[in-house]
Amino acid sequence: MKLTKLIIDGFRSYGEPTTISFDNITTLIGSNGAGKTTAKCTK
Protein backbone atom coordinates (compact mmCIF):
# COMPACT_ATOMS: atom_id res chain seq x y z
CA MET A 1 0.00 0.00 0.00
CA LYS A 2 1.30 3.46 -0.87
CA LEU A 3 0.28 6.55 1.09
CA THR A 4 -0.56 9.28 -1.43
CA LYS A 5 -2.76 11.68 0.52
CA LEU A 6 -3.42 12.58 4.18
CA ILE A 7 -6.69 14.24 5.20
CA ILE A 8 -6.61 16.06 8.55
CA ASP A 9 -10.03 16.79 10.02
CA GLY A 10 -11.38 17.36 13.52
CA PHE A 11 -8.20 18.72 15.13
CA ARG A 12 -8.31 22.01 17.03
CA SER A 13 -5.04 23.18 15.47
CA TYR A 14 -6.64 22.97 11.98
CA GLY A 15 -9.69 25.16 11.48
CA GLU A 16 -10.87 23.39 8.33
CA PRO A 17 -10.25 19.93 6.85
CA THR A 18 -6.73 19.93 5.35
CA THR A 19 -5.33 17.62 2.65
CA ILE A 20 -1.61 16.91 2.33
CA SER A 21 -0.43 15.06 -0.80
CA PHE A 22 2.73 12.92 -0.83
CA ASP A 23 4.96 11.83 -3.73
CA ASN A 24 7.16 9.12 -2.18
CA ILE A 25 7.01 8.45 1.55
CA THR A 26 7.77 5.37 3.59
CA THR A 27 7.07 6.46 7.16
CA LEU A 28 5.06 8.86 9.31
CA ILE A 29 6.99 10.40 12.20
CA GLY A 30 5.52 12.64 14.88
CA SER A 31 5.22 13.20 18.59
CA ASN A 32 2.57 11.56 20.75
CA GLY A 33 -0.80 13.15 20.06
CA ALA A 34 0.21 14.33 16.57
CA GLY A 35 -2.54 12.25 14.92
CA LYS A 36 -0.50 9.49 13.26
CA THR A 37 -3.05 6.81 14.16
CA THR A 38 -5.90 8.76 12.60
CA ALA A 39 -4.24 8.93 9.17
CA LYS A 40 -6.64 7.65 6.50
CA CYS A 41 -5.45 5.78 3.40
CA THR A 42 -7.09 6.81 0.12
CA LYS A 43 -6.69 5.57 -3.43
HTML snippet that shows the backbone in 3Dmol.js (N, CA, C, O; Angstrom):
<script src="https://3Dmol.org/build/3Dmol-min.js"></script>
<div id="view" style="width:600px;height:400px;position:relative"></div>
<script>
const pdb = `
ATOM      1  N   MET A   1       0.842  -1.167   0.000  1.00  0.00           N
ATOM      2  CA  MET A   1       0.000   0.000   0.000  1.00  0.00           C
ATOM      3  C   MET A   1       0.888   1.231   0.000  1.00  0.00           C
ATOM      4  O   MET A   1       1.892   1.274   0.711  1.00  0.00           O
ATOM      5  N   LYS A   2       0.530   2.220  -0.783  1.00  0.00           N
ATOM      6  CA  LYS A   2       1.295   3.460  -0.871  1.00  0.00           C
ATOM      7  C   LYS A   2       0.437   4.613  -0.367  1.00  0.00           C
ATOM      8  O   LYS A   2      -0.689   4.799  -0.827  1.00  0.00           O
ATOM      9  N   LEU A   3       0.961   5.377   0.566  1.00  0.00           N
ATOM     10  CA  LEU A   3       0.280   6.548   1.093  1.00  0.00           C
ATOM     11  C   LEU A   3       0.459   7.692   0.100  1.00  0.00           C
ATOM     12  O   LEU A   3       1.584   8.116  -0.163  1.00  0.00           O
ATOM     13  N   THR A   4      -0.639   8.191  -0.450  1.00  0.00           N
ATOM     14  CA  THR A   4      -0.559   9.280  -1.428  1.00  0.00           C
ATOM     15  C   THR A   4      -1.171  10.580  -0.925  1.00  0.00           C
ATOM     16  O   THR A   4      -0.835  11.658  -1.414  1.00  0.00           O
ATOM     17  N   LYS A   5      -2.076  10.479   0.058  1.00  0.00           N
ATOM     18  CA  LYS A   5      -2.762  11.683   0.519  1.00  0.00           C
ATOM     19  C   LYS A   5      -3.143  11.504   1.985  1.00  0.00           C
ATOM     20  O   LYS A   5      -3.533  10.412   2.399  1.00  0.00           O
ATOM     21  N   LEU A   6      -3.030  12.579   2.772  1.00  0.00           N
ATOM     22  CA  LEU A   6      -3.417  12.577   4.177  1.00  0.00           C
ATOM     23  C   LEU A   6      -4.470  13.659   4.362  1.00  0.00           C
ATOM     24  O   LEU A   6      -4.252  14.816   4.002  1.00  0.00           O
ATOM     25  N   ILE A   7      -5.617  13.279   4.927  1.00  0.00           N
ATOM     26  CA  ILE A   7      -6.688  14.239   5.199  1.00  0.00           C
ATOM     27  C   ILE A   7      -6.755  14.454   6.703  1.00  0.00           C
ATOM     28  O   ILE A   7      -6.966  13.508   7.461  1.00  0.00           O
ATOM     29  N   ILE A   8      -6.575  15.701   7.136  1.00  0.00           N
ATOM     30  CA  ILE A   8      -6.606  16.058   8.553  1.00  0.00           C
ATOM     31  C   ILE A   8      -7.918  16.775   8.813  1.00  0.00           C
ATOM     32  O   ILE A   8      -8.210  17.800   8.198  1.00  0.00           O
ATOM     33  N   ASP A   9      -8.714  16.225   9.738  1.00  0.00           N
ATOM     34  CA  ASP A   9     -10.034  16.790  10.020  1.00  0.00           C
ATOM     35  C   ASP A   9     -10.367  16.551  11.489  1.00  0.00           C
ATOM     36  O   ASP A   9     -10.091  15.475  12.020  1.00  0.00           O
ATOM     37  N   GLY A  10     -10.946  17.525  12.134  1.00  0.00           N
ATOM     38  CA  GLY A  10     -11.377  17.363  13.517  1.00  0.00           C
ATOM     39  C   GLY A  10     -10.311  17.655  14.560  1.00  0.00           C
ATOM     40  O   GLY A  10     -10.464  17.256  15.714  1.00  0.00           O
ATOM     41  N   PHE A  11      -9.241  18.337  14.191  1.00  0.00           N
ATOM     42  CA  PHE A  11      -8.203  18.719  15.134  1.00  0.00           C
ATOM     43  C   PHE A  11      -8.318  20.214  15.418  1.00  0.00           C
ATOM     44  O   PHE A  11      -8.540  21.007  14.503  1.00  0.00           O
ATOM     45  N   ARG A  12      -8.168  20.591  16.668  1.00  0.00           N
ATOM     46  CA  ARG A  12      -8.307  22.010  17.029  1.00  0.00           C
ATOM     47  C   ARG A  12      -7.282  22.900  16.340  1.00  0.00           C
ATOM     48  O   ARG A  12      -7.562  24.063  16.053  1.00  0.00           O
ATOM     49  N   SER A  13      -6.091  22.356  16.072  1.00  0.00           N
ATOM     50  CA  SER A  13      -5.039  23.182  15.467  1.00  0.00           C
ATOM     51  C   SER A  13      -5.299  23.453  13.984  1.00  0.00           C
ATOM     52  O   SER A  13      -4.635  24.302  13.390  1.00  0.00           O
ATOM     53  N   TYR A  14      -6.264  22.734  13.375  1.00  0.00           N
ATOM     54  CA  TYR A  14      -6.642  22.967  11.985  1.00  0.00           C
ATOM     55  C   TYR A  14      -8.090  23.420  11.969  1.00  0.00           C
ATOM     56  O   TYR A  14      -8.979  22.682  12.394  1.00  0.00           O
ATOM     57  N   GLY A  15      -8.331  24.619  11.486  1.00  0.00           N
ATOM     58  CA  GLY A  15      -9.688  25.161  11.482  1.00  0.00           C
ATOM     59  C   GLY A  15     -10.606  24.434  10.507  1.00  0.00           C
ATOM     60  O   GLY A  15     -11.783  24.226  10.802  1.00  0.00           O
ATOM     61  N   GLU A  16     -10.086  24.052   9.369  1.00  0.00           N
ATOM     62  CA  GLU A  16     -10.872  23.385   8.331  1.00  0.00           C
ATOM     63  C   GLU A  16     -10.179  22.081   7.951  1.00  0.00           C
ATOM     64  O   GLU A  16      -8.986  21.921   8.211  1.00  0.00           O
ATOM     65  N   PRO A  17     -10.909  21.142   7.336  1.00  0.00           N
ATOM     66  CA  PRO A  17     -10.246  19.926   6.849  1.00  0.00           C
ATOM     67  C   PRO A  17      -9.084  20.282   5.921  1.00  0.00           C
ATOM     68  O   PRO A  17      -9.229  21.135   5.045  1.00  0.00           O
ATOM     69  N   THR A  18      -7.945  19.639   6.107  1.00  0.00           N
ATOM     70  CA  THR A  18      -6.733  19.932   5.350  1.00  0.00           C
ATOM     71  C   THR A  18      -6.232  18.665   4.669  1.00  0.00           C
ATOM     72  O   THR A  18      -6.192  17.604   5.293  1.00  0.00           O
ATOM     73  N   THR A  19      -5.852  18.760   3.398  1.00  0.00           N
ATOM     74  CA  THR A  19      -5.326  17.621   2.650  1.00  0.00           C
ATOM     75  C   THR A  19      -3.857  17.858   2.339  1.00  0.00           C
ATOM     76  O   THR A  19      -3.476  18.919   1.842  1.00  0.00           O
ATOM     77  N   ILE A  20      -3.036  16.855   2.637  1.00  0.00           N
ATOM     78  CA  ILE A  20      -1.610  16.910   2.331  1.00  0.00           C
ATOM     79  C   ILE A  20      -1.318  15.768   1.367  1.00  0.00           C
ATOM     80  O   ILE A  20      -1.595  14.610   1.681  1.00  0.00           O
ATOM     81  N   SER A  21      -0.763  16.078   0.198  1.00  0.00           N
ATOM     82  CA  SER A  21      -0.425  15.060  -0.797  1.00  0.00           C
ATOM     83  C   SER A  21       1.051  14.698  -0.693  1.00  0.00           C
ATOM     84  O   SER A  21       1.889  15.559  -0.426  1.00  0.00           O
ATOM     85  N   PHE A  22       1.368  13.419  -0.904  1.00  0.00           N
ATOM     86  CA  PHE A  22       2.733  12.923  -0.835  1.00  0.00           C
ATOM     87  C   PHE A  22       3.133  12.335  -2.178  1.00  0.00           C
ATOM     88  O   PHE A  22       2.305  11.750  -2.875  1.00  0.00           O
ATOM     89  N   ASP A  23       4.420  12.491  -2.549  1.00  0.00           N
ATOM     90  CA  ASP A  23       4.955  11.829  -3.731  1.00  0.00           C
ATOM     91  C   ASP A  23       5.459  10.449  -3.335  1.00  0.00           C
ATOM     92  O   ASP A  23       4.817   9.445  -3.643  1.00  0.00           O
ATOM     93  N   ASN A  24       6.577  10.389  -2.669  1.00  0.00           N
ATOM     94  CA  ASN A  24       7.156   9.124  -2.184  1.00  0.00           C
ATOM     95  C   ASN A  24       7.435   9.266  -0.696  1.00  0.00           C
ATOM     96  O   ASN A  24       8.207  10.130  -0.281  1.00  0.00           O
ATOM     97  N   ILE A  25       6.807   8.418   0.098  1.00  0.00           N
ATOM     98  CA  ILE A  25       7.010   8.448   1.545  1.00  0.00           C
ATOM     99  C   ILE A  25       6.955   7.016   2.063  1.00  0.00           C
ATOM    100  O   ILE A  25       6.176   6.202   1.570  1.00  0.00           O
ATOM    101  N   THR A  26       7.769   6.717   3.040  1.00  0.00           N
ATOM    102  CA  THR A  26       7.768   5.367   3.587  1.00  0.00           C
ATOM    103  C   THR A  26       7.372   5.328   5.055  1.00  0.00           C
ATOM    104  O   THR A  26       7.105   4.248   5.582  1.00  0.00           O
ATOM    105  N   THR A  27       7.324   6.458   5.723  1.00  0.00           N
ATOM    106  CA  THR A  27       7.070   6.461   7.165  1.00  0.00           C
ATOM    107  C   THR A  27       6.410   7.754   7.624  1.00  0.00           C
ATOM    108  O   THR A  27       6.639   8.810   7.035  1.00  0.00           O
ATOM    109  N   LEU A  28       5.608   7.682   8.651  1.00  0.00           N
ATOM    110  CA  LEU A  28       5.058   8.864   9.315  1.00  0.00           C
ATOM    111  C   LEU A  28       5.753   8.992  10.663  1.00  0.00           C
ATOM    112  O   LEU A  28       5.796   8.036  11.437  1.00  0.00           O
ATOM    113  N   ILE A  29       6.295  10.165  10.943  1.00  0.00           N
ATOM    114  CA  ILE A  29       6.995  10.401  12.197  1.00  0.00           C
ATOM    115  C   ILE A  29       6.370  11.614  12.864  1.00  0.00           C
ATOM    116  O   ILE A  29       6.157  12.639  12.216  1.00  0.00           O
ATOM    117  N   GLY A  30       6.075  11.507  14.154  1.00  0.00           N
ATOM    118  CA  GLY A  30       5.518  12.636  14.876  1.00  0.00           C
ATOM    119  C   GLY A  30       5.463  12.341  16.357  1.00  0.00           C
ATOM    120  O   GLY A  30       5.574  11.188  16.775  1.00  0.00           O
ATOM    121  N   SER A  31       5.294  13.370  17.141  1.00  0.00           N
ATOM    122  CA  SER A  31       5.221  13.203  18.589  1.00  0.00           C
ATOM    123  C   SER A  31       3.890  12.557  18.987  1.00  0.00           C
ATOM    124  O   SER A  31       2.961  12.470  18.185  1.00  0.00           O
ATOM    125  N   ASN A  32       3.822  12.107  20.237  1.00  0.00           N
ATOM    126  CA  ASN A  32       2.574  11.556  20.748  1.00  0.00           C
ATOM    127  C   ASN A  32       1.477  12.616  20.642  1.00  0.00           C
ATOM    128  O   ASN A  32       1.704  13.782  20.964  1.00  0.00           O
ATOM    129  N   GLY A  33       0.311  12.218  20.200  1.00  0.00           N
ATOM    130  CA  GLY A  33      -0.797  13.148  20.055  1.00  0.00           C
ATOM    131  C   GLY A  33      -0.783  13.924  18.760  1.00  0.00           C
ATOM    132  O   GLY A  33      -1.603  14.824  18.581  1.00  0.00           O
ATOM    133  N   ALA A  34       0.127  13.604  17.842  1.00  0.00           N
ATOM    134  CA  ALA A  34       0.208  14.330  16.572  1.00  0.00           C
ATOM    135  C   ALA A  34      -0.843  13.871  15.572  1.00  0.00           C
ATOM    136  O   ALA A  34      -1.075  14.556  14.575  1.00  0.00           O
ATOM    137  N   GLY A  35      -1.491  12.720  15.813  1.00  0.00           N
ATOM    138  CA  GLY A  35      -2.544  12.245  14.923  1.00  0.00           C
ATOM    139  C   GLY A  35      -2.106  11.176  13.932  1.00  0.00           C
ATOM    140  O   GLY A  35      -2.791  10.948  12.935  1.00  0.00           O
ATOM    141  N   LYS A  36      -0.986  10.519  14.183  1.00  0.00           N
ATOM    142  CA  LYS A  36      -0.497   9.486  13.261  1.00  0.00           C
ATOM    143  C   LYS A  36      -1.490   8.339  13.123  1.00  0.00           C
ATOM    144  O   LYS A  36      -1.673   7.816  12.024  1.00  0.00           O
ATOM    145  N   THR A  37      -2.127   7.942  14.208  1.00  0.00           N
ATOM    146  CA  THR A  37      -3.049   6.807  14.161  1.00  0.00           C
ATOM    147  C   THR A  37      -4.330   7.135  13.417  1.00  0.00           C
ATOM    148  O   THR A  37      -5.023   6.220  12.972  1.00  0.00           O
ATOM    149  N   THR A  38      -4.662   8.386  13.267  1.00  0.00           N
ATOM    150  CA  THR A  38      -5.899   8.758  12.596  1.00  0.00           C
ATOM    151  C   THR A  38      -5.699   9.000  11.095  1.00  0.00           C
ATOM    152  O   THR A  38      -6.629   9.410  10.401  1.00  0.00           O
ATOM    153  N   ALA A  39      -4.505   8.750  10.606  1.00  0.00           N
ATOM    154  CA  ALA A  39      -4.242   8.929   9.169  1.00  0.00           C
ATOM    155  C   ALA A  39      -5.115   7.962   8.378  1.00  0.00           C
ATOM    156  O   ALA A  39      -5.198   6.778   8.703  1.00  0.00           O
ATOM    157  N   LYS A  40      -5.764   8.477   7.337  1.00  0.00           N
ATOM    158  CA  LYS A  40      -6.638   7.654   6.496  1.00  0.00           C
ATOM    159  C   LYS A  40      -5.955   7.372   5.173  1.00  0.00           C
ATOM    160  O   LYS A  40      -5.362   8.274   4.581  1.00  0.00           O
ATOM    161  N   CYS A  41      -6.024   6.148   4.702  1.00  0.00           N
ATOM    162  CA  CYS A  41      -5.451   5.785   3.397  1.00  0.00           C
ATOM    163  C   CYS A  41      -6.511   5.976   2.338  1.00  0.00           C
ATOM    164  O   CYS A  41      -7.647   5.536   2.517  1.00  0.00           O
ATOM    165  N   THR A  42      -6.165   6.627   1.231  1.00  0.00           N
ATOM    166  CA  THR A  42      -7.086   6.814   0.121  1.00  0.00           C
ATOM    167  C   THR A  42      -6.421   6.327  -1.158  1.00  0.00           C
ATOM    168  O   THR A  42      -5.196   6.238  -1.238  1.00  0.00           O
ATOM    169  N   LYS A  43      -7.225   6.018  -2.142  1.00  0.00           N
ATOM    170  CA  LYS A  43      -6.694   5.567  -3.431  1.00  0.00           C
ATOM    171  C   LYS A  43      -6.736   6.683  -4.433  1.00  0.00           C
ATOM    172  O   LYS A  43      -6.330   6.497  -5.580  1.00  0.00           O
TER     173      LYS A  43
END
`;
const viewer = $3Dmol.createViewer("view");
viewer.addModel(pdb, "pdb");
viewer.setStyle({}, {cartoon: {color: "spectrum"}});
viewer.zoomTo();
viewer.render();
</script>
